[in-house]
Amino acid sequence: MTPEWIWLLFIFAFGACVGSFLNVVIYRLPLDKSIVFPPSSCPHCGMPIAFYDNIPLVSWLVLRGRCRGCRAPISPRYLLVELTTALLFIGIYLWFFLWEYRRTGLDGFNSLDRFFYSGGWLIYLNIMVLTAAFLAASAIDLELWLIPLSLCWLVTAVGMLTSS
């Protein structure tokens, strides 16, 4: 069985990756751009971002918040969204499955049992999709004072599909 700390590290890293994707959503959705294509590039010089410059949390720190090509500043929002998402992913897992401050009614000897074998992953997936959508909507709203309707539809659909 996997040690708990390895699982927690994975959840944190996965949350940071989701946060990196949320940064794409936050930047492109209000501009009516595709969130899938083209690949990420510097908004100042247009240089494509290499895979090694797209590692959540690490790349922003290594590059000191600047583009590798033109040295233009990269907003600290990118780091904050990635870190916030990672902390939310780990915090909600701990809250529901390790500390059990929120009763789920799931059986299991430990947190990994409740997560994997009792269906806790489905509860967690639902909560994390909603949390990520709310985080993206909040970031867009803080910057532009608007919330894209597509995020509202996503939250509504996920909420209705998983409410029973």
JOZI-V686119 format. One record per helix or strand. SS is the DSSP state (hx for helix, st for strand). FROM is the first residue (numbers start at 1). TO is the last residue. Records with the same first field share a line. If there is no record, write none. Layout:
SS: FROM-TO, FROM-TO
This chain:
hx: 4-31, 51-53, 58-62, 77-98, 111-116, 120-144, 149-162
st: 41-41, 48-48, 66-66, 73-73
